[in-house]
């Protein structure tokens, strides 16, 4: 996959991992379109990027997904990479009967899984028109093992992982479209602050790994501690009939 001269849409691109990816790819000579819910944060992020624009909207809302996809078709028909990075996560104590676990899980599943499926479907016709295109789904080290702090978030990312594998299989015969999965471990961002993100790796490390993987056409992209688990798990699961 070429790493310069692309037009790249990045959801959740105003902060954290999304902004780090935007900086890396913008600096390499790509045109960047960042998306986020907060217009002020988007405008602040644009000051840190070269050749970038912003589209405000909440991709967890159907009407916003449709509007943003139409904006891309109309105003940015050259888009050839979509990076699905926006996410939601809650500490969810399943032992607390007063904790609205299902509502938190619904929000996580809608944002991290259902909305990605729908937005991908909405943007696929545009991507399939390009000579070279890619979808990058940002999952997590949590796809391999859940825990008591983020059980429903982990489940939503595991669902995204399974969907990404199926999407890759679906387009395995299409030489113009690659399906990537990026697996960050704990990353030091505002998003992860509640779960000890200060102990995580810098977001720039995730961006660097993605850039290298795009250069190498490496569709599976484990980062940091995820590499150890990935080396054990993926060779086994790839031998399962599919």
N, C-alpha and C positions, 0 to 999 in steps of 0.2 A: 504494500500500500504506500503510495506516495505520502510524504509528510510535509509537503509545501504546496501551495496553490490550491488547497481545498477550501470549500465553504462549509463550516462546521457549526451545527446547532448543539448547544450544551444546556440541558435543563439544570436548574439549581446552580447556575453559573456565576452568581453574584458573590459567593463566599466559599470558604472551605475547599474541598476537593475540586469542585466544579470550577472555581476561580483559578486554582493552581493549574488545572488542565488548560483553561483558557489562556493563561499567561504563557505557558509553555508552547502551545500551538500557535498563538498569535505571534510570538517571537520568532517562530520558524517560518513566517511568511504565509500564514493562512488567514482567511477572512472568518471572523468569529461572530456568531450570533448567540448571545447569552440570554437565558430566560430565568425569571424568578418572580416571586409574588410581590416583592417590595420594590416599588419604582425608585425610591431614594437610594436603596442599596445597589440597584442596577446601575444607576447613573454614577455612583461613586466607583463601582467596579470598572466602568468604561474608561475612567481616567487612568487606569493601570494597564490598559490594553491598546495595541495598535490595530487599526483596521477592524473595528468591532462596532456592532450595534446591539440593541437590547429589544426584546419583546416581553412586556410584562404579562403575567398570567399565571394562574394556578392550574397545573396539569392534572391535579386530582379532581378537577371539575370538568365534566364532559363538554360544556359549552366553550370553556377556555381552550380545551384540546382542539376542538373543531376550528375555533377562530385562529389559533396559532398555526395549525397546519395549513389553513387557507392563506394566511399571511406569508408563509414560506413559499407556497405554490405561486402566489401572485407577485411577491416582491423579491424573493430569493430562489428562483427556479433552479439555480446552479448548486443548491445544497446537495452535498454528496456524503456527508457524515453526520449521523445523529448520535449524540451521546446522552443516554438516559441515566442521569445522575441524581435528579431530585429524589428526596426520600423523606420518610417520617419514622421516628423511633420514640418509644415510650418505655420507661421503667414500668414493668407490669407484674406486680406481686400476685401470683395466682392463689396464694394462701389467704389473701385478704378478701373476705366476702363482701366488704363494702367498696372494694376496688372495681371499677367498671371495666373489667378485663376485656369483655367482648367489644365494647365501643372502641377501646384503644386498638384492639386487633383489627377491627373493621377499617379504621383510618389507616393503619399501617399497610394492610393488604390492598386497600384501594390505591394508595399512593405508590407503593413499592412494586406492585404486581399488575393489578387490573389496568391502571392508567398507562403503564408501559405497553401492555398488549394493545390497547386501543390506539395510543399515539403512534405506535409502530405501524399498525394497519392503516392509519391515516396518512402516514408519510412514505410508506413503501412505494406507492405509484411514482412518486417523485424520485426516490432513490433508484428505482429500477430503470429510469430513463438515462442515468448517468453511465459513463464509460467505466468508472471505478467508484464504488460506493462501500460504505460500511455502517453497521450499527454497533455501538458499544454499550452494553448493559453493565452498570456498576452494581455488583452484588456485594459480597462481604465474606470474610473468613467465617462468619456465622452460618453460612450455608452448610458447613460440614459438622457443626456441633452447636446445639443450643445451650442455654444456661438459665438459671433461675431469675436473672435480672432482666433479660431481654428475650423471653421465650417466644412471644408473638412476633416481634421484629425478626428474629431468626427464622421463624416459619415463613414469613413473607419473602425473605431473601432466598430461602430454599426453593420457594415456588418460582421466583424469578430465575434462579439457576436452572431448574428443570425446563421452564419455558424456553430459555435461551438455547439449551441443548436441542430442543425440538425445532426451534426456528433455524438453527444451523443445519440440522438434518434436512429440513424442508428445502433450503436453498443450496444444498451441497453441490448441485450440478450447475449452479450459476457462477461462472468465473468472475463476474463483475461485482459481486456482493459478498463481503465477508461479515461474519457475525462474531464479535469479540465479547469476552466476558472478563471484567476487571474485578479482582478480589482484594480489596484493601483489608488490612488488619485494623487494629485500633489506630486512629489517626488524630492528631492534635488539632481539632477544629472546634468552633463554637457548637457545632451539631452534636459532638460527642462529649462536651464538657461535663454533662450530668453523670456520665459513666466512666469518668477518669481519663478523659481524652488527653489531659496534660501529659500523661505517660506514653502517649502514642507517638508514632513516627510523623515527620512533617508531611503536609499535603503535597509539597513539591516532589517528594520521593515517589508518590503514586503517579504524579504527572510524568515524571521521568521514565518510569517503567512502561507506562502506556505508549509514550513516544517511541521507545525502543521496540516495543512489540509491533507497532504499526509498521515500522521500517522492515521488520523481519517477517511480517505476515503471521505472527504468533497469536492465534485467536484466543488461547487461554493465557491469562495474565495474572498470576499470583504475585502478591507484593509482600515483602517483609516476612513475617512469621507464617503467612499463608503458604509460602513455598514449601515448607516442610510437610504440611498436611497434604498439599496438592500432589506432591511427588508420590505419596503413599496411596491416595484415594483415586485419582483420575486414571492411572493405568489399569486399575481393577474395574472401574465402572465402564471404561471404554470397551471392555471385553464382554459386557452384558449385551445380549442381542438387542438391536434397536433398528 
